[in-house]
C-alpha cells in the first residue's frame, strides 16, 4: 500500500519536474499581450485565433495553462534553491554545534531558539516585505527561515555520533576536527537531513505561494501559483478556474512530496525497517510538540527528538 | 517546581527579547534610510539630515538598539505614518477581531477533532480511521489560503449557503474559522486516537472490564479522562498557531484583525505598525507555549521534575 502510494507520488513529482523544466518551451507564457476577445473563457474553449485553452483564460485573455506551467517553474526553482541553501547552512552550523558543543553549540542553538520563538511565516513575510518583491528576495526570506530546522536535525545526529567508538579511534589516530566531521560525523547526518529536506520542499512551495498570494513574493511580471490564485480570487463569480487550477496543482504536488517524505522517514527509521533499533527513539510526549513546532516545523521524529 | 517555573519564565523572556532583536535587525538594517522613506524622494539633503539627526539614525547601531529596547519595554513602537497615532494602539484595536476568529477556530477544532479521534480509535483500520490518518498527514501541508478561497467558491458562490466575507456575524466566521481549523483537525483527531488506544491497552482498563463494567462506562468514564490531559495542553499551542496563520487567512476573508493590518502595513512600508503587530503576535505565541508547559505539569501528577 505504502509503496504504491510512494510510486504514484514519485511519478506525479517526476511529471511536475518535467513540466517545470520543459513546459515553458512548449506552452510559452506571455504576460504582456492582452486579448480582449478571449477574456475569461472557461476550460476547453477555442480561442479567437484558433488556439485551444485547455484550462481557460484569465481576465486579460491569457492562457491559464501557460500561467500554471510558468508558475511550476518558479515554484520548483524557489523550493529547490531554498532547501539547498538553507540545508547547506543548517548542515554546517548543525555540524559545528553538535561536534564542538560548548559555547559554539550554545550560540547556534540559542539563535535557532530565538528564530523559532515566533512563527516562521511571520519572519518570511517581514523579510520579503522589507526586501521587496523579487525571486532572489523570496529565496533569501525563505532560506533564512529554514536553516534552523536543518541545523537542529544535523546537530542531533552529530551529538549522538561524536561519542561513538569509531570517532574516538579517528581522534586517537590524529585526525583533524575537520576530517572527523567530514569523514565520520557527516555520513550519519545525511539521511535525517534528506528526510527533513523532502518535507521542507513541500512546505517551502506553500510558503512561496503564500508570499506571492499576499503580493510579497515574485514580481508581477513573473507567474507564480500564489499570484495567479490571488488574481483569480477577484473573478470567483465569473471564472473560478483561474484560482482553482494553480491551487489544485500546488496541493497535488505538496501532498505527493508529503507521501514521499513519509516513505523516506519510514525507510530511515530503524525501528520500522529492521525491528532492531540502533538507539532508542525519543518519541515526543503526546501533546507537547516542541516550542514553535508549527505545521512548518513538524518534520518528523528526527526533528522532534532534538527540538529540546 | 518553583525553580522549573522560574527557568521557563526566564527562557520566555529571553525568547521575547530575541524576537524583538530579530525584528529590529530586519527593519533597521535592511531597508536603507527611514528618513527617505518618510519624507519621500523630493526631500532636500538638508531636510533628510535633520530628520536623521532627530530620529537618532546617526547614532551607532548599538545605541539605537538599546534605546529601541527601552522604547519597546514601554510599548512605544512609534507613530504610524499611515494611520496617524500610536502604532501599538492601532494593533491592540485589532486584537479582539483576531482573538474572536482564533476562538471560533479552536471551538471547531475541538467539536470536530475530538469526537473524530474517539471514533477512529474505536474503529481502527476502518474508513474513519484512514480519513483521520490522511487528514493529519496532509492537513498541515495544504495551502490554507487556497482552501479558504475554494470554500468561498463552493459554499458562498455556488451553493450560496454561507457568506463569503467575514462581516462579524457568527455565521460569517464559519468559513474562515474552518479554514484555520482544518490543518489542526486531523492533527488533534490523530492525537486523541493514539492517546485513546494507548490508554485502552493499560492495566486499569483490564481491571475495569474484569469487574464487569460495561464497555461504554469503561470508555466514557475511565479512558476519556486520561485522554483529556494531552488535549487540554495542546489547545494552547493550537491557539498560538491560529493567531499566526490568521495573518494570511484574514486577508482571504477581509477580516479586520491583526493579520490583515500587518500585511497592509508591510505593503505600505508602515514599519512601526508592522513591528508592533509582529512583536505582539510573538509575545502571544511564546506566552501560550509557556502556559502549555505549566498546564501540562499541573494536569498530570505523574510528570515530575525529572521527566521534564
Boltz contact constraints between the chains, C-beta under 6 A:
constraints:
  - contact:
      token1: [A, 114]
      token2: [B, 18]
      max_distance: 6.0
  - contact:
      token1: [A, 117]
      token2: [B, 15]
      max_distance: 6.0
  - contact:
      token1: [A, 117]
      token2: [B, 18]
      max_distance: 6.0
  - contact:
      token1: [A, 117]
      token2: [B, 19]
      max_distance: 6.0
  - contact:
      token1: [A, 117]
      token2: [B, 286]
      max_distance: 6.0
  - contact:
      token1: [A, 118]
      token2: [B, 19]
      max_distance: 6.0
  - contact:
      token1: [A, 118]
      token2: [B, 282]
      max_distance: 6.0
  - contact:
      token1: [A, 118]
      token2: [B, 285]
      max_distance: 6.0
  - contact:
      token1: [A, 119]
      token2: [B, 244]
      max_distance: 6.0
  - contact:
      token1: [A, 122]
      token2: [B, 278]
      max_distance: 6.0
  - contact:
      token1: [A, 126]
      token2: [B, 26]
      max_distance: 6.0
  - contact:
      token1: [A, 127]
      token2: [B, 26]
      max_distance: 6.0
  - contact:
      token1: [A, 129]
      token2: [B, 266]
      max_distance: 6.0
  - contact:
      token1: [A, 130]
      token2: [B, 26]
      max_distance: 6.0
  - contact:
      token1: [A, 130]
      token2: [B, 30]
      max_distance: 6.0
  - contact:
      token1: [A, 130]
      token2: [B, 31]
      max_distance: 6.0
  - contact:
      token1: [A, 202]
      token2: [B, 141]
      max_distance: 6.0
  - contact:
      token1: [A, 206]
      token2: [B, 143]
      max_distance: 6.0
  - contact:
      token1: [A, 209]
      token2: [B, 143]
      max_distance: 6.0
  - contact:
      token1: [A, 210]
      token2: [B, 145]
      max_distance: 6.0
  - contact:
      token1: [A, 210]
      token2: [B, 248]
      max_distance: 6.0
  - contact:
      token1: [A, 213]
      token2: [B, 145]
      max_distance: 6.0
  - contact:
      token1: [A, 214]
      token2: [B, 263]
      max_distance: 6.0
  - contact:
      token1: [A, 229]
      token2: [B, 146]
      max_distance: 6.0
  - contact:
      token1: [A, 233]
      token2: [B, 149]
      max_distance: 6.0
  - contact:
      token1: [A, 236]
      token2: [B, 153]
      max_distance: 6.0
  - contact:
      token1: [A, 236]
      token2: [B, 157]
      max_distance: 6.0
  - contact:
      token1: [A, 237]
      token2: [B, 157]
      max_distance: 6.0
  - contact:
      token1: [A, 240]
      token2: [B, 153]
      max_distance: 6.0
  - contact:
      token1: [A, 243]
      token2: [B, 149]
      max_distance: 6.0
  - contact:
      token1: [A, 247]
      token2: [B, 146]
      max_distance: 6.0
  - contact:
      token1: [A, 250]
      token2: [B, 143]
      max_distance: 6.0
  - contact:
      token1: [A, 254]
      token2: [B, 141]
      max_distance: 6.0
  - contact:
      token1: [A, 255]
      token2: [B, 138]
      max_distance: 6.0
  - contact:
      token1: [A, 258]
      token2: [B, 138]
      max_distance: 6.0
  - contact:
      token1: [A, 258]
      token2: [B, 141]
      max_distance: 6.0
  - contact:
      token1: [A, 286]
      token2: [B, 195]
      max_distance: 6.0
  - contact:
      token1: [A, 286]
      token2: [B, 230]
      max_distance: 6.0
  - contact:
      token1: [A, 287]
      token2: [B, 230]
      max_distance: 6.0
  - contact:
      token1: [A, 287]
      token2: [B, 233]
      max_distance: 6.0
  - contact:
      token1: [A, 287]
      token2: [B, 234]
      max_distance: 6.0
  - contact:
      token1: [A, 291]
      token2: [B, 289]
      max_distance: 6.0
  - contact:
      token1: [A, 294]
      token2: [B, 241]
      max_distance: 6.0
  - contact:
      token1: [A, 295]
      token2: [B, 140]
      max_distance: 6.0
  - contact:
      token1: [A, 295]
      token2: [B, 183]
      max_distance: 6.0
